[in-house]
Amino acid sequence: MNFRRTFLKLGIILTCCLVCSGCWSKVEINERTFITAMYVDKADTPGEIEVTLNMPLPNRLSPEGAGTGKNPYAAVSATAPTIADAIERIQTDLTRKISWGHTRVIVFGQAYAREGIEDTMEWIARQPLFHLSSYVMVANGRAKDVSDLTPVFEEIPSDVLREFSTEENLLKTQMLSIFTSNKMNQGFACSMLDAKKTKMVSEEGESKKWVSQVGGSIFRQMRMVATLSANEARAVAWAGQNLDSLTISVQTKKQKASMKLYNMRSDIHVKLQNGEPHFVINLAGKAELNSVIPVLKAEDIVSVTDIEQAANEKMNAHLTQAVRTAKKEGADILMLGYRLEWRYPQIWKKLRPAWIDYVKNDLQFTVNTKINIQFVGSESSF
């Protein structure tokens, strides 16, 4: 009996030891480097690509390192025939293991994007830690030039690019929507970035790298085929319900006015006309006037109506031009095919194999815009 009790106690002790032994197959957090952004460019050597990775530097984020005046982040680049080879070369020179769990931004250089991003997207699709919610953008030039932007309002450059999307000021394109649109033989649009040096008061007047969102990029089958102006990109973002607010200015016969749009909504549906799909894109929003020259009078209802009409015509024209530009390239950037599949699955089944050609040659659409001015405002009299 004593032997059995002793054996039972030893078994319990050994079991507890095994449970408390820790994770021997994992890499300690202080032995990892967390990639926050990846930039992919066409290399100078034909047939090769250049990969640049942004990563924070923990030793400079600590209180001791924060007082050194040095940037708390780094950008490391490598050139190779494939994405995997380039990353392996970067890993060889690092003292920590690369981790993709914190990557939230991927930027493609324009030259690389125009040749096609299939290899990068295929590599990303096979990375279990890569978030499908990561944002995708295109640089108007080299993506590497964006990696060293000055993060005036944030701690690291990738935070600036991430906030561009989360703040919903322009296009908001995520990895998941790209994979989905490609699977459905459709297209997509993402923001275009431009990097330039400018003197900054916050940097004691020194010339530093500033990055702006200047428009959009149109993709078809993982290949960049056209661009959108900033106004066209905003209209597309509105149609995709990815725009929080917008300020526009219009000119009527009597007044020049500026207004801020809010409560921005969109509705896209399809109906059949003579047996063919016809897509109706409705934009709606409320507005408040910021300025009107000459000043509106309290009883001047006609001028308010004219301003509303001018605003509607302006946004209608921007979205119509954006869809026409994409249509010319056979790119369904508003994913109209989804609406067709939901409403008329049999017609979609018939058109899906040749959807690109259908978009290019036969797509029919109408854009309706309804902006309603809610607040005219008032001015003090002197």
CORUR-V932317 format. One record per residue. N is the residue number from 1. RES is the residue in one small letter. PHI is phi in whole degrees, 0 to 359 (NA if undefined). PSI is psi in degrees with one decimal (none if undefined). OMEGA is omega in whole degrees, 0 to 359 (999 if undefined). Layout:
# CORUR-V932317
N;RES;PHI;PSI;OMEGA + N;RES;PHI;PSI;OMEGA
This chain:
# CORUR-V932317
1;m;NA;-44.6;179 + 2;n;298;-37.9;180 + 3;f;297;-41.3;180 + 4;r;295;-41.7;180 + 5;r;295;-41.2;179 + 6;t;296;-42.0;180 + 7;f;295;-38.6;179 + 8;l;294;-42.2;179 + 9;k;296;-42.5;179 + 10;l;298;-39.2;179 + 11;g;297;-41.3;179 + 12;i;294;-41.6;180 + 13;i;297;-44.3;180 + 14;l;296;-39.1;179 + 15;t;297;-43.4;178 + 16;c;297;-38.1;179 + 17;c;296;-40.5;179 + 18;l;294;-39.5;180 + 19;v;293;-35.5;184 + 20;c;267;12.3;187 + 21;s;281;-13.8;178 + 22;g;91;-177.5;182 + 23;c;259;96.1;185 + 24;w;283;-14.4;182 + 25;s;265;-0.6;183 + 26;k;260;160.0;177 + 27;v;263;130.8;181 + 28;e;299;149.1;184 + 29;i;297;-31.8;179 + 30;n;280;4.3;175 + 31;e;248;14.1;180 + 32;r;243;154.2;169 + 33;t;239;126.7;187 + 34;f;264;114.6;181 + 35;i;282;126.7;181 + 36;t;257;-22.2;179 + 37;a;205;147.9;178 + 38;m;234;135.7;181 + 39;y;238;130.7;184 + 40;v;236;127.9;181 + 41;d;231;158.4;169 + 42;k;283;126.6;183 + 43;a;281;164.7;178 + 44;d;293;-32.0;177 + 45;t;282;125.5;181 + 46;p;304;136.9;178 + 47;g;84;2.6;180 + 48;e;240;161.0;179 + 49;i;234;157.5;177 + 50;e;244;126.5;180 + 51;v;248;131.2;177 + 52;t;238;133.1;181 + 53;l;242;133.3;173 + 54;n;265;136.8;179 + 55;m;210;141.7;176 + 56;p;286;155.0;178 + 57;l;251;102.6;184 + 58;p;303;-34.1;182 + 59;n;292;-18.4;178 + 60;r;257;-8.6;176 + 61;l;274;-19.4;180 + 62;s;289;159.7;180 + 63;p;304;-35.4;181 + 64;e;292;-39.6;183 + 65;g;276;-18.2;183 + 66;a;293;-25.8;182 + 67;g;274;4.1;181 + 68;t;281;-18.7;181 + 69;g;83;3.0;180 + 70;k;266;154.6;180 + 71;n;296;136.3;180 + 72;p;275;29.2;181 + 73;y;209;164.4;180 + 74;a;220;159.0;174 + 75;a;230;122.8;182 + 76;v;240;135.0;184 + 77;s;236;156.7;175 + 78;a;204;149.6;180 + 79;t;244;137.6;181 + 80;a;197;169.2;179 + 81;p;292;-26.8;182 + 82;t;226;164.2;177 + 83;i;300;-47.5;183 + 84;a;300;-42.2;180 + 85;d;293;-40.7;180 + 86;a;297;-43.0;180 + 87;i;292;-35.8;177 + 88;e;296;-37.5;178 + 89;r;293;-37.7;176 + 90;i;294;-44.7;180 + 91;q;300;-36.2;180 + 92;t;300;-31.9;183 + 93;d;266;0.0;181 + 94;l;261;152.7;178 + 95;t;266;0.1;179 + 96;r;228;156.1;180 + 97;k;282;135.0;180 + 98;i;289;134.9;176 + 99;s;233;133.9;184 + 100;w;260;4.9;185 + 101;g;293;-17.9;181 + 102;h;250;9.2;180 + 103;t;286;124.6;182 + 104;r;234;-6.7;184 + 105;v;221;134.3;172 + 106;i;234;125.0;181 + 107;v;241;129.8;177 + 108;f;253;137.6;172 + 109;g;291;150.3;186 + 110;q;297;-40.8;180 + 111;a;297;-41.6;179 + 112;y;293;-41.5;182 + 113;a;296;-35.9;181 + 114;r;288;-24.8;176 + 115;e;277;-20.5;178 + 116;g;122;139.2;182 + 117;i;252;16.7;186 + 118;e;302;-43.7;185 + 119;d;295;-39.2;178 + 120;t;292;-43.9;180 + 121;m;295;-36.1;177 + 122;e;294;-40.5;179 + 123;w;294;-42.8;180 + 124;i;297;-39.6;182 + 125;a;299;-23.1;182 + 126;r;262;4.2;178 + 127;q;263;110.5;185 + 128;p;296;-25.5;182 + 129;l;269;-7.0;182 + 130;f;283;123.7;184 + 131;h;284;131.2;177 + 132;l;287;-10.3;177 + 133;s;272;1.7;179 + 134;s;297;148.7;184 + 135;y;264;144.6;182 + 136;v;243;135.1;179 + 137;m;219;166.8;178 + 138;v;235;136.8;178 + 139;a;268;137.1;176 + 140;n;281;73.0;187 + 141;g;137;-133.0;180 + 142;r;265;137.1;178 + 143;a;295;-33.4;181 + 144;k;300;-30.5;180 + 145;d;292;-19.1;178 + 146;v;276;-24.9;188 + 147;s;295;-24.1;182 + 148;d;252;30.8;176 + 149;l;298;160.2;180 + 150;t;269;112.6;182 + 151;p;279;77.8;185 + 152;v;298;-44.5;185 + 153;f;261;-7.2;181 + 154;e;235;178.8;182 + 155;e;271;-37.7;183 + 156;i;228;155.5;184 + 157;p;303;-39.9;183 + 158;s;297;-29.1;178 + 159;d;295;-35.7;178 + 160;v;297;-48.2;182 + 161;l;294;-37.4;178 + 162;r;295;-41.8;181 + 163;e;292;-26.7;175 + 164;f;306;-40.4;182 + 165;s;276;-44.6;184 + 166;t;293;-27.4;178 + 167;e;283;-10.5;176 + 168;e;56;51.4;176 + 169;n;265;-19.5;178 + 170;l;212;-141.5;182 + 171;l;287;147.6;181 + 172;k;230;91.7;188 + 173;t;248;123.7;182 + 174;q;249;160.6;183 + 175;m;303;-41.8;184 + 176;l;300;-43.3;181 + 177;s;293;-30.8;179 + 178;i;291;-46.9;178 + 179;f;299;-40.7;182 + 180;t;292;-46.0;181 + 181;s;296;-36.8;179 + 182;n;292;-39.1;179 + 183;k;296;-33.9;182 + 184;m;268;9.1;177 + 185;n;64;34.2;179 + 186;q;246;-174.9;180 + 187;g;243;-173.1;176 + 188;f;202;166.0;177 + 189;a;230;144.6;177 + 190;c;221;166.2;185 + 191;s;291;146.7;175 + 192;m;255;130.8;181 + 193;l;252;148.2;177 + 194;d;227;129.8;182 + 195;a;249;133.2;176 + 196;k;208;156.6;180 + 197;k;270;139.1;179 + 198;t;211;152.5;179 + 199;k;285;130.5;183 + 200;m;242;130.3;178 + 201;v;296;-38.0;182 + 202;s;294;-20.8;180 + 203;e;253;30.9;178 + 204;e;59;37.1;176 + 205;g;80;2.5;180 + 206;e;284;152.9;177 + 207;s;281;120.1;181 + 208;k;231;164.6;181 + 209;k;283;123.9;177 + 210;w;239;135.8;182 + 211;v;243;132.8;181 + 212;s;236;155.7;171 + 213;q;269;117.0;189 + 214;v;247;-0.9;181 + 215;g;161;-151.6;182 + 216;g;224;163.0;177 + 217;s;240;135.0;179 + 218;i;258;130.1;180 + 219;f;243;143.7;171 + 220;r;224;123.1;182 + 221;q;53;50.5;176 + 222;m;63;23.0;180 + 223;r;228;130.0;179 + 224;m;289;127.3;186 + 225;v;238;-16.0;182 + 226;a;196;173.8;179 + 227;t;233;161.8;177 + 228;l;238;146.0;173 + 229;s;289;169.3;180 + 230;a;299;-41.3;180 + 231;n;293;-40.2;178 + 232;e;294;-40.3;179 + 233;a;296;-39.2;178 + 234;r;295;-39.7;179 + 235;a;295;-39.8;177 + 236;v;294;-39.8;178 + 237;a;296;-38.2;177 + 238;w;298;-46.7;180 + 239;a;297;-31.4;179 + 240;g;271;7.6;180 + 241;q;58;39.9;179 + 242;n;241;21.9;181 + 243;l;237;126.0;184 + 244;d;276;-44.5;180 + 245;s;204;166.1;184 + 246;l;204;138.6;175 + 247;t;249;127.2;179 + 248;i;228;156.9;177 + 249;s;237;142.3;181 + 250;v;224;161.0;179 + 251;q;234;122.9;174 + 252;t;253;-175.4;179 + 253;k;292;-27.6;184 + 254;k;253;-34.5;189 + 255;q;226;159.3;168 + 256;k;244;123.2;188 + 257;a;227;150.5;173 + 258;s;235;144.5;182 + 259;m;213;156.5;175 + 260;k;251;126.5;179 + 261;l;267;143.9;177 + 262;y;212;176.3;185 + 263;n;49;46.3;185 + 264;m;280;126.0;182 + 265;r;229;161.7;176 + 266;s;214;154.0;177 + 267;d;216;126.2;179 + 268;i;238;123.5;177 + 269;h;220;166.6;183 + 270;v;235;143.9;175 + 271;k;223;164.8;180 + 272;l;262;131.1;174 + 273;q;234;114.5;184 + 274;n;56;35.7;177 + 275;g;82;-0.1;181 + 276;e;247;143.9;179 + 277;p;295;136.8;175 + 278;h;229;120.8;186 + 279;f;265;132.8;179 + 280;v;246;120.6;182 + 281;i;249;111.4;182 + 282;n;254;127.4;174 + 283;l;247;136.1;180 + 284;a;218;146.3;179 + 285;g;189;163.1;177 + 286;k;255;160.9;183 + 287;a;214;155.2;171 + 288;e;230;135.1;182 + 289;l;286;132.5;176 + 290;n;266;-35.6;179 + 291;s;202;147.3;177 + 292;v;218;127.6;178 + 293;i;230;123.3;352 + 294;p;296;164.8;184 + 295;v;295;137.9;177 + 296;l;289;143.2;172 + 297;k;267;155.4;186 + 298;a;302;-35.2;185 + 299;e;267;4.8;186 + 300;d;275;72.4;181 + 301;i;288;-33.3;182 + 302;v;299;-40.8;180 + 303;s;295;-38.4;178 + 304;v;297;-41.5;178 + 305;t;296;-40.5;178 + 306;d;296;-39.4;179 + 307;i;294;-43.4;177 + 308;e;301;-44.5;181 + 309;q;297;-42.0;180 + 310;a;296;-39.6;179 + 311;a;294;-42.4;179 + 312;n;298;-44.3;180 + 313;e;295;-37.4;181 + 314;k;293;-49.5;181 + 315;m;291;-34.5;176 + 316;n;299;-42.7;180 + 317;a;294;-40.4;180 + 318;h;297;-47.2;182 + 319;l;291;-40.1;178 + 320;t;300;-43.6;179 + 321;q;294;-38.6;179 + 322;a;297;-44.7;180 + 323;v;292;-36.7;178 + 324;r;295;-39.6;177 + 325;t;298;-44.8;178 + 326;a;292;-39.3;179 + 327;k;300;-40.5;180 + 328;k;301;-30.9;180 + 329;e;264;0.4;181 + 330;g;73;27.1;182 + 331;a;253;121.8;179 + 332;d;268;78.0;188 + 333;i;287;-18.8;177 + 334;l;264;6.2;179 + 335;m;52;50.5;179 + 336;l;294;-25.2;179 + 337;g;301;-30.7;178 + 338;y;297;-45.5;180 + 339;r;298;-38.1;179 + 340;l;294;-39.6;179 + 341;e;295;-41.2;181 + 342;w;293;-41.7;186 + 343;r;274;-43.4;182 + 344;y;227;75.0;184 + 345;p;302;-33.3;181 + 346;q;290;-38.7;178 + 347;i;292;-40.2;178 + 348;w;298;-40.7;179 + 349;k;301;-34.9;180 + 350;k;284;-39.2;185 + 351;l;272;-21.5;187 + 352;r;306;-45.4;182 + 353;p;301;-31.3;181 + 354;a;243;33.7;185 + 355;w;298;-37.5;180 + 356;i;299;-46.4;178 + 357;d;294;-36.1;180 + 358;y;294;-44.7;179 + 359;v;300;-43.5;184 + 360;k;292;-38.7;189 + 361;n;253;-29.8;191 + 362;d;233;-3.0;184 + 363;l;298;130.1;177 + 364;q;242;133.8;182 + 365;f;209;157.6;176 + 366;t;225;136.7;178 + 367;v;249;127.9;176 + 368;n;239;132.1;180 + 369;t;235;132.5;180 + 370;k;227;97.8;177 + 371;i;257;125.6;182 + 372;n;245;117.4;180 + 373;i;283;115.6;183 + 374;q;267;-35.3;185 + 375;f;233;117.0;178 + 376;v;276;-30.0;180 + 377;g;83;177.0;180 + 378;s;215;159.5;179 + 379;e;233;148.4;179 + 380;s;286;144.9;178 + 381;s;262;137.3;180 + 382;f;241;none;999
